[in-house]
Amino acid sequence: MKPRSTIEQAVVLLARREHSAAELRQKLQQAGHETDKIHDALTTLQQNGLQDDQRFAEAYIRSRLLRGYGELRIRQELKQKGVADDLANLSIQQAEIDWFALAAEVRRKRFGEQCPDDFKDRARQMRFLQYRGFTHDQITESFKLN
């Protein structure tokens, strides 16, 4: 079987799911492609609209919202995926999410309608929401929004 060219391999990866440019670069480097060929392939893909970090960020945010993750966690994961901070901020703002309502919904879905009676249960629920990427204010408000 003939080895794939850099651009062919990138298209195969993009056919499966959206990737950030940094993710594609890393995967292509791991596959043994040369740095200049990777750069040329990414430039070509971006010019043809096959790879777009903004589209990736929007799709990623949607997928993480559906799984009940908060703004802080999503922002951190986008940074790890190589999305620029300003693009991540813009994409999150454009999503127009009520983070307080989402935090309350995630808490209810995981722990039920009842607010915790004792400190230990409340702390456990707060840690869960914090791990999910919600702010302290959003977490505190989630206990009030029943």
N, C-alpha and C positions, 0 to 999 in steps of 0.2 A: 504494500500500500504506500502510495506517494505521500510524503509529509505535506501538511497543509502550509500554505503561505500565511504570513502574519495576518493579512486582512481577512483571509478565509476563516482562520481560527477565531478572530474577533467577531466576525458575523455569526459564527456558530454559537459563541457565548451569548451574544445579544439576542439570538433567536429564542434562547431559553428564558431570559428575563432581562430587564433593564440593568445596566451596569454603569457605575460612575467611570469617568476616564481613568482615575487612579486605580480602581479595581481591575479594569481591563489591562492597564499597563503592568500591574503586578502579575496577573495571571499569564500574560503573554511572556513576561520575563521568566516566570517559572517554567514555561514550556520551552524555553531556550531560544527565543527569538532575539535578534539584535536590537539594541536600543534605538538606532536611527530608523530601522524598519518599523518598529513599534510606533515611534513618533509620527512617521509618515502615514501609517495605517489609521491612527487615531485622528489625525488631521483630515484625512479623506472621509472617514466615517462621520465626523462632526460636520463637515461641509455638505455632505449628502443627507444630513438629518437622521442618520442611523444611531448616533450616540449623542445624547444631550444630557448634561448634568442636571439641568432644571427639570426635565421630564423624569429623570431618575429620582430626584429628590421628591417630586410630587407623588410618584408611585410608591416610593418608600414610606413617605409620611402616611399615605392612605392605608398601606398594609399594616403599619405599626399601630395606627389608631384603631383599626378593626380588632387588634389583639389586646387593646386596652393599655397602651403605653402613653406616658405623659410627655410633656414638652421637653423637659430636661433630658430625659433618656433618648428621645428621638434626636434632639440636637447633638448629643454626644455621639450617637451611632452614625449620624451623617458625617460628623467630623472624622470619625474613624474610617469611613468609606471614602474619604478624600474630597468631600464636597466643601467648597469655600464657605466660610462663616456667613458672609453677606448673602449668598445664594440660599443657604439654609434658613436664615432669618426671613428672607423674602418669601420663600416657599411655605414656611410655617405661618406667617402672617396671612398669606393668600388662602390658606386652608380654612381660616375663620372658624376656629374650634372654640367652643365654650369649655375650657379646661376644668372649670369647677364642676360643671355638670358631668363631664366625663369621669372625673375622679370619684364623684358620688356613685355613678353608675357602675364603675369597676368595683368599688367597695361593696355595693349591694349584691352584685353578681357573685362575688367571691365569698362574702360572709353573711348574706341575707339582709332583710329589711331592718332587723333590730340593731340598735346601737349597742355597743358593748357595755356591760354593766360594771366591770371592774377594770382597774388600771392595766393589768396584765394583757387582757384581750384588746383593749384600746391600743396599747403600745404595739402589739403584734400586727394589728391592722394598719397602724401608722407606718410601721417598718415596711410592710408589704407595698403600700402606696408610694413610699419614698423610693423603694427599689424600682418600682415601675416608672419613676421619673416625674412625679408630681411635686409641686412646691409645698412648703409648710402651710401657706395660706389655703391652697387648694385642698390639702389633706384635712385641715381643721374644718373647713367649710363642708367637706363631704359628710361629716358626721351630723351637720345641721340640716342638710338637704334631704330629708326623708319624706 
